[in-house]
Amino acid sequence: MRAVRAVRGAIQIDRDDPELIHADTGTLLVEVMRRNGLAVDDIISVLFTMTPDLASCFPAAVARTWGSPTCR
């Protein structure tokens, strides 16, 4: 039986720019996984939240299309 753990991470985006949100979300995901010794198969779910001033790209879109140049 594998252990289930909750891991939290956060980033700050300087402005509502989809390229920034995409890049920084990717960086956050990589760092959380690296620092916690996680692989993609270890992840059960991810919960993303944002402040109302960020609306051009949703981080879950980044996670779904990881590696894509823009949000979809």
Backbone as JSON Lines, residues from 0, in Angstrom:
{"i":0,"aa":"M","n":[0.84,-1.17,0.0],"ca":[0.0,0.0,0.0],"c":[0.9,1.25,0.0]}
{"i":1,"aa":"R","n":[0.57,2.2,-0.86],"ca":[1.34,3.43,-0.96],"c":[0.76,4.49,-0.03]}
{"i":2,"aa":"A","n":[1.65,5.32,0.48],"ca":[1.22,6.42,1.33],"c":[0.59,7.52,0.49]}
{"i":3,"aa":"V","n":[-0.38,8.2,1.06],"ca":[-1.0,9.35,0.42],"c":[-0.58,10.58,1.2]}
{"i":4,"aa":"R","n":[-0.04,11.56,0.5],"ca":[0.43,12.79,1.15],"c":[-0.15,14.0,0.44]}
{"i":5,"aa":"A","n":[-0.35,15.06,1.2],"ca":[-0.74,16.34,0.62],"c":[0.51,17.22,0.57]}
{"i":6,"aa":"V","n":[0.71,17.86,-0.54],"ca":[1.86,18.75,-0.73],"c":[1.32,20.09,-1.22]}
{"i":7,"aa":"R","n":[1.83,21.16,-0.68],"ca":[1.38,22.49,-1.07],"c":[2.51,23.28,-1.69]}
{"i":8,"aa":"G","n":[2.2,24.06,-2.69],"ca":[3.17,24.95,-3.31],"c":[2.47,26.22,-3.75]}
{"i":9,"aa":"A","n":[3.21,27.29,-3.9],"ca":[2.62,28.55,-4.33],"c":[3.64,29.36,-5.12]}
{"i":10,"aa":"I","n":[3.12,30.19,-6.01],"ca":[3.95,31.11,-6.77],"c":[3.23,32.45,-6.83]}
{"i":11,"aa":"Q","n":[3.98,33.48,-7.2],"ca":[3.41,34.8,-7.41],"c":[3.7,35.2,-8.84]}
{"i":12,"aa":"I","n":[2.67,35.64,-9.54],"ca":[2.79,36.09,-10.92],"c":[2.7,37.62,-10.92]}
{"i":13,"aa":"D","n":[3.62,38.28,-11.62],"ca":[3.68,39.75,-11.61],"c":[2.55,40.43,-12.36]}
{"i":14,"aa":"R","n":[2.04,39.78,-13.41],"ca":[0.96,40.39,-14.19],"c":[0.17,39.3,-14.9]}
{"i":15,"aa":"D","n":[-1.01,39.64,-15.36],"ca":[-1.89,38.69,-16.03],"c":[-1.4,38.46,-17.46]}
{"i":16,"aa":"D","n":[-0.46,37.56,-17.6],"ca":[0.14,37.25,-18.89],"c":[0.16,35.73,-19.04]}
{"i":17,"aa":"P","n":[-0.51,35.17,-20.06],"ca":[-0.58,33.72,-20.17],"c":[0.78,33.05,-20.27]}
{"i":18,"aa":"E","n":[1.75,33.7,-20.89],"ca":[3.09,33.1,-20.98],"c":[3.74,33.01,-19.61]}
{"i":19,"aa":"L","n":[3.56,34.05,-18.79],"ca":[4.11,34.0,-17.42],"c":[3.42,32.93,-16.59]}
{"i":20,"aa":"I","n":[2.1,32.88,-16.68],"ca":[1.35,31.88,-15.91],"c":[1.78,30.48,-16.35]}
{"i":21,"aa":"H","n":[1.92,30.27,-17.64],"ca":[2.33,28.97,-18.17],"c":[3.71,28.6,-17.65]}
{"i":22,"aa":"A","n":[4.67,29.49,-17.82],"ca":[6.05,29.2,-17.42],"c":[6.17,28.98,-15.92]}
{"i":23,"aa":"D","n":[5.58,29.86,-15.14],"ca":[5.73,29.77,-13.69],"c":[4.96,28.59,-13.09]}
{"i":24,"aa":"T","n":[3.83,28.23,-13.69],"ca":[3.11,27.05,-13.23],"c":[3.94,25.8,-13.5]}
{"i":25,"aa":"G","n":[4.54,25.72,-14.68],"ca":[5.42,24.59,-14.99],"c":[6.58,24.5,-14.01]}
{"i":26,"aa":"T","n":[7.18,25.65,-13.72],"ca":[8.29,25.69,-12.75],"c":[7.82,25.2,-11.39]}
{"i":27,"aa":"L","n":[6.65,25.65,-10.96],"ca":[6.11,25.22,-9.66],"c":[5.9,23.71,-9.63]}
{"i":28,"aa":"L","n":[5.29,23.17,-10.67],"ca":[5.04,21.72,-10.7],"c":[6.34,20.93,-10.65]}
{"i":29,"aa":"V","n":[7.32,21.35,-11.42],"ca":[8.62,20.66,-11.44],"c":[9.28,20.73,-10.06]}
{"i":30,"aa":"E","n":[9.27,21.9,-9.44],"ca":[9.93,22.07,-8.14],"c":[9.23,21.28,-7.03]}
{"i":31,"aa":"V","n":[7.9,21.3,-7.02],"ca":[7.17,20.53,-6.0],"c":[7.49,19.05,-6.15]}
{"i":32,"aa":"M","n":[7.5,18.57,-7.38],"ca":[7.81,17.16,-7.61],"c":[9.26,16.83,-7.23]}
{"i":33,"aa":"R","n":[10.19,17.7,-7.62],"ca":[11.61,17.46,-7.34],"c":[11.88,17.47,-5.83]}
{"i":34,"aa":"R","n":[11.4,18.48,-5.15],"ca":[11.66,18.62,-3.72],"c":[11.01,17.53,-2.88]}
{"i":35,"aa":"N","n":[9.97,16.91,-3.4],"ca":[9.27,15.87,-2.66],"c":[9.53,14.48,-3.2]}
{"i":36,"aa":"G","n":[10.44,14.38,-4.17],"ca":[10.78,13.07,-4.74],"c":[9.61,12.38,-5.4]}
{"i":37,"aa":"L","n":[8.77,13.14,-6.09],"ca":[7.57,12.59,-6.71],"c":[7.76,12.36,-8.2]}
{"i":38,"aa":"A","n":[7.06,11.38,-8.71],"ca":[6.96,11.14,-10.14],"c":[5.51,11.41,-10.55]}
{"i":39,"aa":"V","n":[5.28,11.57,-11.83],"ca":[3.93,11.85,-12.32],"c":[2.94,10.79,-11.82]}
{"i":40,"aa":"D","n":[3.35,9.54,-11.8],"ca":[2.46,8.46,-11.36],"c":[2.12,8.53,-9.86]}
{"i":41,"aa":"D","n":[2.85,9.32,-9.09],"ca":[2.57,9.48,-7.66],"c":[1.43,10.46,-7.4]}
{"i":42,"aa":"I","n":[1.05,11.24,-8.4],"ca":[0.06,12.3,-8.21],"c":[-1.35,11.75,-8.39]}
{"i":43,"aa":"I","n":[-2.18,12.01,-7.4],"ca":[-3.59,11.6,-7.45],"c":[-4.42,12.74,-8.0]}
{"i":44,"aa":"S","n":[-4.22,13.94,-7.46],"ca":[-4.95,15.11,-7.94],"c":[-4.16,16.37,-7.6]}
{"i":45,"aa":"V","n":[-4.51,17.43,-8.29],"ca":[-3.89,18.74,-8.06],"c":[-5.01,19.76,-8.01]}
{"i":46,"aa":"L","n":[-4.95,20.65,-7.04],"ca":[-5.94,21.71,-6.9],"c":[-5.24,23.04,-7.16]}
{"i":47,"aa":"F","n":[-5.74,23.8,-8.12],"ca":[-5.19,25.11,-8.45],"c":[-6.17,26.19,-8.04]}
{"i":48,"aa":"T","n":[-5.67,27.27,-7.46],"ca":[-6.48,28.46,-7.18],"c":[-5.69,29.68,-7.67]}
{"i":49,"aa":"M","n":[-6.43,30.73,-7.98],"ca":[-5.81,31.97,-8.44],"c":[-6.57,33.15,-7.87]}
{"i":50,"aa":"T","n":[-5.9,34.3,-7.82],"ca":[-6.57,35.52,-7.43],"c":[-7.38,36.04,-8.61]}
{"i":51,"aa":"P","n":[-8.42,36.85,-8.36],"ca":[-9.29,37.32,-9.44],"c":[-8.6,38.15,-10.52]}
{"i":52,"aa":"D","n":[-7.45,38.75,-10.21],"ca":[-6.77,39.59,-11.2],"c":[-6.05,38.77,-12.27]}
{"i":53,"aa":"L","n":[-5.97,37.47,-12.1],"ca":[-5.33,36.6,-13.1],"c":[-6.42,35.82,-13.81]}
{"i":54,"aa":"A","n":[-6.62,36.1,-15.09],"ca":[-7.72,35.46,-15.81],"c":[-7.34,35.0,-17.22]}
{"i":55,"aa":"S","n":[-6.12,35.28,-17.66],"ca":[-5.76,34.99,-19.05],"c":[-5.4,33.53,-19.3]}
{"i":56,"aa":"C","n":[-5.12,32.8,-18.24],"ca":[-4.72,31.4,-18.37],"c":[-4.95,30.71,-17.03]}
{"i":57,"aa":"F","n":[-5.49,29.52,-17.06],"ca":[-5.73,28.78,-15.83],"c":[-4.65,27.72,-15.66]}
{"i":58,"aa":"P","n":[-4.02,27.62,-14.5],"ca":[-2.93,26.67,-14.29],"c":[-3.28,25.22,-14.62]}
{"i":59,"aa":"A","n":[-4.53,24.81,-14.42],"ca":[-4.9,23.44,-14.75],"c":[-4.73,23.18,-16.25]}
{"i":60,"aa":"A","n":[-4.95,24.2,-17.07],"ca":[-4.73,24.05,-18.51],"c":[-3.25,23.77,-18.79]}
{"i":61,"aa":"V","n":[-2.39,24.4,-18.01],"ca":[-0.95,24.15,-18.15],"c":[-0.64,22.71,-17.79]}
{"i":62,"aa":"A","n":[-1.17,22.26,-16.67],"ca":[-0.9,20.89,-16.21],"c":[-1.39,19.85,-17.23]}
{"i":63,"aa":"R","n":[-2.55,20.11,-17.83],"ca":[-3.1,19.18,-18.82],"c":[-2.28,19.12,-20.09]}
{"i":64,"aa":"T","n":[-1.69,20.24,-20.47],"ca":[-0.92,20.31,-21.72],"c":[0.54,20.62,-21.43]}
{"i":65,"aa":"W","n":[1.06,20.06,-20.37],"ca":[2.42,20.32,-19.96],"c":[3.38,20.18,-21.12]}
{"i":66,"aa":"G","n":[4.15,21.23,-21.37],"ca":[5.1,21.22,-22.47],"c":[4.61,22.0,-23.68]}
{"i":67,"aa":"S","n":[3.32,22.3,-23.7],"ca":[2.77,23.09,-24.81],"c":[3.19,24.55,-24.62]}
{"i":68,"aa":"P","n":[3.42,25.31,-25.68],"ca":[3.91,26.68,-25.53],"c":[2.89,27.68,-25.0]}
{"i":69,"aa":"T","n":[1.6,27.41,-25.09],"ca":[0.6,28.36,-24.61],"c":[-0.55,27.63,-23.92]}
{"i":70,"aa":"C","n":[-1.34,28.38,-23.18],"ca":[-2.52,27.8,-22.55],"c":[-3.6,27.56,-23.58]}
{"i":71,"aa":"R","n":[-4.42,26.56,-23.33],"ca":[-5.53,26.25,-24.24],"c":[-6.8,26.14,-23.43]}
